[in-house]
């Protein structure tokens, strides 16, 4: 068995807070990718088409733009363990 370390990659991310401010930030994030997001206002859930199928982002989750321009949600505790500000 061999050990590997994740390569350092700078990503763009927006924290989904179920409000218009984070919605506006997300519009900028997705404008380059052409991805269409669906905001389910009653449940405050954001539906994101990903490479693995549709995923839901809840209030407080991070929306990450991957190295190929793909979007996916990430829970705050995982985000904090994986990423740091640059």
C-alpha positions as CSV (number, residue, x, y, z in Angstrom):
1,X,0.0,0.0,0.0
2,X,1.3,3.5,-0.9
3,X,0.3,6.8,0.7
4,X,-0.8,9.8,-1.3
5,X,-1.3,13.5,-0.5
6,X,-3.9,15.7,-2.3
7,X,-2.2,18.2,-4.6
8,X,-2.7,21.8,-3.5
9,X,-5.4,23.3,-5.7
10,X,-7.0,26.7,-5.4
11,X,-10.8,26.5,-5.7
12,X,-13.6,29.0,-5.9
13,X,-16.4,28.5,-3.3
14,X,-19.5,30.2,-2.1
15,X,-21.2,29.5,1.2
16,X,-25.0,28.9,0.6
17,X,-26.9,30.8,3.3
18,X,-30.4,30.6,1.6
19,X,-30.5,34.3,0.9
20,X,-30.2,36.6,-2.0
21,X,-26.6,37.6,-1.2
22,X,-25.3,34.1,-1.6
23,X,-27.6,33.5,-4.6
24,X,-26.0,36.5,-6.3
25,X,-22.5,35.1,-5.5
26,X,-23.5,31.7,-6.9
27,X,-24.7,33.3,-10.1
28,X,-21.2,34.6,-10.6
29,X,-19.7,31.3,-9.7
30,X,-21.9,29.4,-12.2
31,X,-21.9,32.0,-15.0
32,X,-18.7,30.5,-16.5
33,X,-19.8,26.9,-16.2
34,X,-23.3,27.1,-17.7
35,X,-24.7,25.0,-14.9
36,X,-28.3,25.6,-14.0
37,X,-29.1,25.6,-10.3
38,X,-32.6,25.2,-8.7
39,X,-33.4,27.0,-5.5
40,X,-36.2,25.3,-3.7
41,X,-37.3,28.4,-1.7
42,X,-39.8,26.6,0.7
43,X,-37.1,24.1,1.9
44,X,-34.2,26.5,1.3
45,X,-32.4,23.7,-0.5
46,X,-30.2,24.3,-3.6
47,X,-30.3,21.5,-6.2
48,X,-27.0,21.2,-8.1
49,X,-26.4,18.9,-11.1
50,X,-23.0,17.2,-10.5
51,X,-21.0,14.6,-12.3
52,X,-22.5,12.0,-10.0
53,X,-26.1,13.3,-10.4
54,X,-28.2,15.9,-8.7
55,X,-27.1,16.8,-5.1
56,X,-28.8,19.0,-2.6
57,X,-27.1,21.8,-0.7
58,X,-28.6,22.9,2.6
59,X,-28.3,26.2,4.4
60,X,-24.6,26.6,5.5
61,X,-23.1,24.2,2.9
62,X,-20.3,25.3,0.6
63,X,-20.7,25.2,-3.1
64,X,-17.3,24.4,-4.7
65,X,-16.2,24.8,-8.3
66,X,-13.9,21.9,-9.1
67,X,-10.8,21.9,-11.3
68,X,-12.9,21.0,-14.4
69,X,-15.5,23.7,-13.7
70,X,-17.9,21.3,-12.1
71,X,-20.0,22.3,-9.1
72,X,-20.7,20.3,-6.0
73,X,-21.8,20.9,-2.4
74,X,-19.6,20.3,0.6
75,X,-20.7,20.2,4.3
76,X,-19.1,22.9,6.4
77,X,-17.1,20.5,8.7
78,X,-15.5,18.8,5.7
79,X,-14.8,22.1,4.0
80,X,-13.1,23.4,7.2
81,X,-10.9,20.3,7.4
82,X,-10.0,20.3,3.7
83,X,-9.6,24.0,2.7
84,X,-8.1,27.2,4.0
85,X,-8.3,30.8,2.8
86,X,-5.7,32.0,0.3
